[in-house]
Amino acid sequence: MTEDTTPHAPPENGLQSPALPVAPDSSQDRGHIPPPAPHWLIRLVHQLRMLLLRLAIRMMPPQLTLFELATGGIVAQMLQQAIQLNIADRLDAGPMTAAELGTELNLRSDELHRMLRACSSAGVFSLDSAGRFSNNYLSRAMRSRVSGTFRDTVDYFTSPEINEVWTELPNTLRTGQGGYEQLHGCSVWEWYAQNPAAEARFARSMMGLSALDAQGIASARPFRQIKKLGDLGGGAGLILSEILRRNPQLQGVLLDAEGVLHIAQQLLTKRGVAERAELQPGSFFQDVPNGCDGLFLKNILHDWDDADVRTILGNCRSGLPVGGKLLLVEMLHEPNTPNRVSSISDVQMMMATARGRERSEAELASLLKEQGFELTRIHPLPGFQSLIEATAQPPAAAH
């Protein structure tokens, strides 16, 4: 989906959850983005994990592995409840029993203990021999008042909204239409415009995903060569703010729907770069900012089919001088190479966007060439995304 948020995202109080005492937050600056591990280390560890997982699968009866896969939706439902109950925040002060948590939440302790024990069996939360639950490496990333939290992203992917969308998979396989089209008769973006609470959850989710790549993107070499950068569909401006902070020679323009720009103004101000960032309402389907020698789109192209991607890239080429830089962040996915992250992301695009998809290097290179760009370099990012650098060619080079 798009980078930080979608058009018309309301403030973060769009969703309600059980009351939680507010703790001091002086050391937790939402403007700070925690540094990720190096991209090569993350990918190496992932490959090692998958190797060990394949080895374990071969040594286990297939029934047990299939049971774990088939019950993954149960884990998702429990994580959704843990988020709505703010369990990770409640355990931040120290271990608690289900009885203690149940008293705070007005819930039955036996059932709550059983649910959290099952979460612990999946690796989220720890349970000691005295029956006390505590946060661990994974559950700490689900706290709400910390930099780099992944709470909102987990909330989105485990939400009733997404569960309902996936019930349309049989029809998608027959018709090619995504879940929102079949359920609601409109695109996901039109549906969000009518459902601001769900749109707010999605907006927060995308910001959580962006934080993973922000420092890796902003420190990439191509930004050092650009004087004025247009961030198209950049939402709340998290990535643009990090790029501006790391590249003091840059001026930035954030292009997005007018309804989201007030959120971006607040974030850019908080991060100290508002004076170098112009906010421009608009859509990359109509135009791009003038006077830019670089354009940036993060996780935009995978939301759309090839025809729409050609329109977006064509507008980008029209707005750039010869030699100008187009910088894309996408998750490259080869057609015959399964990958746990990019393959799942691809089918999520299939179900939750306007016929979007993850594309291979060759597929993106072809689309870029058709619209007058040459793919010049690919920069790996932490996680599984890549920064794709393309250069605007003279008109005669376009095909």
C-alpha positions as CSV (number, residue, x, y, z in Angstrom):
1,M,0.0,0.0,0.0
2,T,1.1,3.6,0.0
3,E,4.0,4.9,2.0
4,D,2.9,6.7,5.2
5,T,-0.9,7.2,5.0
6,T,-3.8,7.7,2.6
7,P,-5.7,10.8,1.7
8,H,-7.9,12.3,4.4
9,A,-6.5,10.3,7.3
10,P,-7.9,11.6,10.6
11,P,-5.8,12.0,13.7
12,E,-4.6,9.0,15.6
13,N,-7.6,8.9,17.9
14,G,-9.8,7.4,15.2
15,L,-9.9,4.0,16.9
16,Q,-11.0,3.4,20.5
17,S,-9.5,0.8,22.8
18,P,-9.9,0.0,26.6
19,A,-8.8,2.9,28.8
20,L,-5.1,2.8,29.7
21,P,-3.4,4.9,32.3
22,V,-1.1,7.4,30.6
23,A,2.6,6.9,31.6
24,P,5.3,9.6,31.3
25,D,6.7,9.6,27.8
26,S,9.6,12.0,28.1
27,S,12.2,9.5,26.8
28,Q,10.1,8.3,23.9
29,D,10.2,10.8,21.0
30,R,7.9,9.9,18.2
31,G,10.2,12.0,16.0
32,H,13.0,9.6,16.5
33,I,13.5,6.7,14.1
34,P,15.5,3.8,15.6
35,P,18.3,2.6,13.4
36,P,17.8,-0.8,11.7
37,A,20.3,-3.6,11.4
38,P,22.3,-3.6,8.1
39,H,20.3,-4.9,5.2
40,W,22.8,-7.7,4.5
41,L,22.6,-9.0,8.1
42,I,18.7,-9.0,8.1
43,R,18.6,-10.9,4.8
44,L,21.3,-13.3,6.0
45,V,19.5,-14.1,9.2
46,H,16.2,-14.5,7.3
47,Q,17.9,-17.0,4.9
48,L,19.3,-18.9,7.9
49,R,15.9,-18.9,9.6
50,M,14.2,-20.2,6.4
51,L,16.9,-22.9,6.1
52,L,16.4,-24.1,9.7
53,L,12.6,-23.9,9.2
54,R,12.8,-26.1,6.1
55,L,15.0,-28.6,8.0
56,A,12.6,-28.7,10.9
57,I,9.7,-29.2,8.5
58,R,11.4,-32.2,6.9
59,M,12.0,-33.8,10.3
60,M,8.5,-33.3,11.6
61,P,5.3,-35.1,10.5
62,P,3.6,-33.1,7.8
63,Q,0.4,-33.0,9.9
64,L,2.1,-30.9,12.6
65,T,3.5,-28.4,10.1
66,L,0.1,-28.1,8.3
67,F,-1.6,-27.7,11.7
68,E,0.6,-24.7,12.5
69,L,-0.1,-23.2,9.1
70,A,-3.8,-23.8,9.2
71,T,-4.1,-22.2,12.6
72,G,-2.2,-19.1,11.8
73,G,-5.5,-17.2,11.7
74,I,-6.1,-18.1,15.3
75,V,-2.9,-16.5,16.3
76,A,-3.8,-13.4,14.3
77,Q,-7.2,-13.1,16.1
78,M,-5.4,-13.4,19.5
79,L,-2.9,-10.7,18.6
80,Q,-5.8,-8.4,17.5
81,Q,-7.3,-8.9,21.0
82,A,-4.0,-8.3,22.7
83,I,-3.7,-5.0,20.9
84,Q,-7.2,-3.9,21.6
85,L,-6.7,-4.7,25.3
86,N,-3.3,-2.9,25.3
87,I,-1.7,-5.9,26.9
88,A,1.9,-4.9,25.9
89,D,1.5,-1.4,27.4
90,R,0.0,-2.8,30.6
91,L,3.0,-5.2,31.0
92,D,5.5,-2.4,30.4
93,A,5.7,-1.7,34.2
94,G,6.4,-5.4,35.0
95,P,5.0,-8.9,35.0
96,M,1.3,-9.5,35.8
97,T,-0.9,-12.5,36.2
98,A,-4.1,-13.0,34.1
99,A,-6.1,-12.4,37.3
100,E,-4.4,-9.0,37.7
101,L,-4.9,-8.1,34.1
102,G,-8.5,-9.4,34.3
103,T,-9.3,-7.1,37.2
104,E,-8.1,-4.1,35.2
105,L,-10.0,-5.1,32.1
106,N,-13.1,-6.6,33.7
107,L,-12.4,-9.9,32.0
108,R,-12.4,-13.5,33.2
109,S,-9.0,-14.5,34.3
110,D,-9.1,-18.2,33.2
111,E,-10.0,-17.4,29.6
112,L,-7.5,-14.5,29.5
113,H,-4.7,-16.7,30.8
114,R,-5.4,-19.3,28.2
115,M,-5.4,-16.8,25.4
116,L,-2.1,-15.2,26.6
117,R,-0.5,-18.6,27.1
118,A,-1.3,-19.4,23.5
119,C,0.2,-16.1,22.4
120,S,3.3,-17.0,24.4
121,S,3.5,-20.4,22.7
122,A,3.7,-18.4,19.4
123,G,6.5,-16.3,20.7
124,V,4.6,-13.2,21.8
125,F,4.8,-12.5,25.6
126,S,6.6,-14.6,28.1
127,L,5.0,-16.8,30.8
128,D,6.8,-17.9,34.0
129,S,6.2,-20.8,36.3
130,A,4.3,-18.5,38.7
131,G,1.7,-17.7,36.0
132,R,3.0,-14.1,35.4
133,F,3.1,-12.7,31.9
134,S,5.7,-10.2,30.8
135,N,6.9,-8.6,27.6
136,N,9.5,-10.1,25.4
137,Y,11.4,-9.1,22.3
138,L,8.3,-9.4,20.1
139,S,5.6,-8.0,22.4
140,R,7.7,-5.0,23.2
141,A,7.4,-4.0,19.6
142,M,3.6,-3.9,20.1
143,R,3.7,-1.2,22.7
144,S,2.0,2.1,21.7
145,R,4.2,4.8,23.2
146,V,7.6,3.9,21.8
147,S,9.6,4.9,18.7
148,G,9.6,2.3,16.0
149,T,6.4,0.5,17.3
150,F,4.9,-2.1,15.1
151,R,1.6,-2.1,17.0
152,D,-0.4,-0.3,14.4
153,T,0.8,-2.5,11.6
154,V,-0.1,-5.7,13.4
155,D,-3.5,-4.1,14.3
156,Y,-4.2,-3.4,10.6
157,F,-3.2,-6.9,9.3
158,T,-5.2,-8.7,12.0
159,S,-8.2,-6.3,11.8
160,P,-11.8,-7.4,11.0
161,E,-11.5,-5.3,7.9
162,I,-8.7,-7.4,6.4
163,N,-10.3,-10.7,7.6
164,E,-13.5,-9.7,5.7
165,V,-11.5,-8.8,2.5
166,W,-9.8,-12.2,2.5
167,T,-13.2,-14.0,2.5
168,E,-13.4,-12.9,-1.2
169,L,-10.3,-14.9,-2.2
170,P,-12.3,-17.6,-4.1
171,N,-14.0,-14.9,-6.2
172,T,-10.7,-13.1,-6.8
173,L,-9.2,-16.3,-8.2
174,R,-12.2,-16.5,-10.6
175,T,-12.6,-12.8,-11.6
176,G,-9.3,-11.0,-10.8
177,Q,-11.3,-8.4,-8.8
178,G,-9.9,-7.4,-5.4
179,G,-11.7,-7.9,-2.1
180,Y,-12.9,-4.2,-1.7
181,E,-14.3,-4.2,-5.2
182,Q,-16.3,-7.3,-4.5
183,L,-17.4,-6.5,-0.9
184,H,-18.1,-2.8,-1.3
185,G,-18.4,-2.1,-5.0
186,C,-15.6,0.5,-5.0
187,S,-11.8,0.7,-4.7
188,V,-10.0,0.6,-1.3
189,W,-9.3,4.3,-1.5
190,E,-12.9,5.2,-2.1
191,W,-14.0,2.9,0.8
192,Y,-11.4,4.5,3.1
193,A,-12.8,8.0,2.2
194,Q,-16.2,6.7,3.6
195,N,-14.7,5.0,6.7
196,P,-12.3,7.3,8.5
197,A,-11.6,5.1,11.5
198,A,-10.4,2.3,9.2
199,E,-8.4,4.8,7.2
200,A,-6.7,6.1,10.3
201,R,-5.7,2.5,11.2
202,F,-4.3,2.0,7.8
203,A,-2.4,5.3,7.9
204,R,-0.8,4.4,11.2
205,S,0.1,1.0,9.9
206,M,1.9,2.4,6.9
207,M,3.9,4.7,9.0
208,G,5.0,1.8,11.1
209,L,6.2,0.0,8.0
210,S,8.0,3.1,6.8
211,A,10.0,3.5,10.0
212,L,11.8,0.2,9.1
213,D,13.2,1.6,5.9
214,A,13.5,5.3,6.7
215,Q,17.2,5.5,7.6
216,G,18.3,3.1,4.9
217,I,16.5,5.1,2.3
218,A,17.6,8.5,3.5
219,S,21.3,7.6,3.7
220,A,21.3,6.3,0.1
221,R,23.8,7.9,-2.2
222,P,21.4,9.2,-4.9
223,F,19.8,11.8,-2.6
224,R,23.2,13.5,-2.2
225,Q,23.1,14.4,-5.9
226,I,19.6,16.0,-5.9
227,K,18.7,19.6,-5.2
228,K,14.9,19.5,-5.1
229,L,13.1,16.3,-4.4
230,G,9.4,15.6,-5.0
231,D,7.9,13.0,-2.7
232,L,4.7,11.7,-4.5
233,G,2.1,10.2,-2.3
234,G,4.3,10.6,0.8
235,G,1.5,10.8,3.3
236,A,2.5,12.1,6.6
237,G,6.0,12.8,5.4
238,L,8.0,10.5,7.7
239,I,10.4,9.4,4.9
240,L,10.8,12.8,3.4
241,S,11.6,14.3,6.8
242,E,14.4,11.7,7.3
243,I,15.7,12.4,3.8
244,L,15.8,16.1,4.5
245,R,17.5,15.6,7.9
246,R,20.3,13.6,6.4
247,N,20.7,15.7,3.2
248,P,20.9,19.4,4.3
249,Q,21.4,20.5,0.6
250,L,17.9,19.3,-0.3
251,Q,14.6,21.1,-0.7
252,G,11.6,18.9,-0.6
253,V,8.0,18.9,-2.0
254,L,5.4,16.6,-0.5
255,L,2.6,15.9,-2.9
256,D,-0.5,14.2,-1.5
257,A,-4.2,14.8,-0.9
258,E,-5.0,18.0,0.9
259,G,-6.7,16.2,3.8
260,V,-3.4,14.6,4.9
261,L,-1.1,17.6,4.5
262,H,-1.9,19.1,7.9
263,I,-0.6,15.9,9.5
264,A,2.5,16.2,7.4
265,Q,3.0,19.8,8.5
266,Q,3.0,18.8,12.1
267,L,5.5,15.9,11.6
268,L,7.8,18.0,9.5
269,T,7.8,20.7,12.0
270,K,8.4,18.3,14.9
271,R,11.4,16.9,13.0
272,G,12.9,20.3,12.3
273,V,12.7,20.4,8.5
274,A,9.4,22.2,7.8
275,E,11.3,25.2,6.4
276,R,12.8,23.1,3.6
277,A,9.6,21.3,2.7
278,E,6.8,22.6,0.5
279,L,3.3,20.9,0.9
280,Q,1.4,20.6,-2.4
281,P,-2.1,19.1,-2.7
282,G,-2.5,16.9,-5.8
283,S,-2.3,13.4,-7.2
284,F,0.4,11.6,-9.1
285,F,-2.3,10.6,-11.6
286,Q,-2.7,14.2,-12.6
287,D,0.7,16.0,-12.2
288,V,4.0,16.2,-10.3
289,P,5.7,19.1,-8.6
290,N,7.5,21.6,-10.9
291,G,11.2,22.3,-10.8
292,C,12.3,19.0,-9.2
293,D,15.5,17.2,-10.4
294,G,14.4,14.1,-8.4
295,L,11.1,12.3,-7.7
296,F,10.5,9.7,-5.0
297,L,7.7,7.2,-4.7
298,K,7.7,4.7,-1.9
299,N,5.4,1.6,-2.2
300,I,3.2,3.4,-4.7
301,L,3.6,1.3,-7.9
302,H,2.7,-2.0,-6.2
303,D,-0.8,-0.6,-5.5
304,W,-1.7,-0.4,-9.2
305,D,-1.9,-2.5,-12.4
306,D,0.4,-2.0,-15.3
307,A,-1.8,0.5,-17.1
308,D,-2.0,2.8,-14.1
309,V,1.7,2.4,-13.4
310,R,2.4,3.6,-17.0
311,T,0.3,6.7,-16.3
312,I,2.2,7.4,-13.0
313,L,5.6,6.9,-14.6
314,G,4.6,9.0,-17.7
315,N,3.7,11.9,-15.4
316,C,7.0,11.5,-13.6
317,R,8.9,11.6,-16.9
318,S,7.1,14.7,-18.0
319,G,8.0,16.4,-14.7
320,L,11.7,15.6,-14.8
321,P,14.5,17.1,-16.9
322,V,16.8,14.7,-18.9
323,G,19.1,13.1,-16.4
324,G,16.7,13.7,-13.6
325,K,16.4,10.9,-11.0
326,L,13.4,8.7,-10.3
327,L,13.7,6.8,-7.0
328,L,11.3,4.0,-6.3
329,V,11.0,1.9,-3.2
330,E,9.5,-1.5,-4.1
331,M,9.7,-5.1,-3.0
332,L,11.3,-6.9,-5.9
333,H,9.8,-10.4,-6.4
334,E,10.9,-12.8,-9.1
335,P,7.9,-14.8,-10.5
336,N,9.3,-18.3,-9.8
337,T,11.1,-17.6,-6.5
338,P,8.9,-18.0,-3.4
339,N,9.8,-15.6,-0.5
340,R,7.9,-15.6,2.8
341,V,7.7,-11.8,3.0
342,S,7.3,-10.7,-0.6
343,S,5.1,-13.5,-1.7
344,I,2.6,-12.7,1.1
345,S,2.9,-9.0,0.3
346,D,2.0,-9.8,-3.3
347,V,-1.2,-11.6,-2.5
348,Q,-2.1,-8.9,0.0
349,M,-1.8,-6.4,-3.0
350,M,-3.9,-8.8,-5.0
351,M,-6.7,-8.7,-2.4
352,A,-6.5,-5.2,-1.0
353,T,-5.6,-2.8,-3.9
354,A,-6.7,-1.9,-7.4
355,R,-5.1,-5.0,-9.0
356,G,-1.7,-4.2,-7.6
357,R,1.2,-6.6,-7.4
358,E,4.8,-7.0,-6.4
359,R,7.0,-6.9,-9.6
360,S,10.3,-8.4,-10.6
361,E,13.4,-6.3,-11.6
362,A,12.7,-7.2,-15.3
363,E,9.1,-6.2,-15.1
364,L,9.9,-2.8,-13.5
365,A,12.8,-2.2,-15.9
366,S,10.4,-2.7,-18.8
367,L,7.7,-0.4,-17.5
368,L,10.4,2.3,-16.8
369,K,11.9,2.0,-20.3
370,E,8.4,2.3,-21.9
371,Q,8.0,5.7,-20.2
372,G,11.5,7.1,-20.9
373,F,13.6,5.9,-17.9
374,E,16.6,3.7,-17.7
375,L,17.0,1.6,-14.5
376,T,20.5,2.4,-13.4
377,R,21.0,0.8,-10.0
378,I,19.3,-1.1,-7.2
379,H,20.1,-0.4,-3.6
380,P,19.1,-3.1,-1.1
381,L,17.3,-1.8,2.0
382,P,16.9,-3.2,5.5
383,G,14.1,-5.7,5.4
384,F,13.1,-6.9,1.9
385,Q,12.6,-3.7,0.0
386,S,14.9,-2.1,-2.5
387,L,15.6,1.5,-3.6
388,I,15.4,1.5,-7.4
389,E,17.3,4.3,-9.1
390,A,16.2,5.3,-12.6
391,T,17.4,8.1,-14.9
392,A,15.2,10.2,-17.2
393,Q,16.3,9.7,-20.8
394,P,16.0,12.0,-23.8
395,P,12.6,11.8,-25.5
396,A,14.1,9.8,-28.4
397,A,15.0,7.0,-26.0
398,A,11.4,6.5,-24.9
399,H,9.6,3.5,-26.4
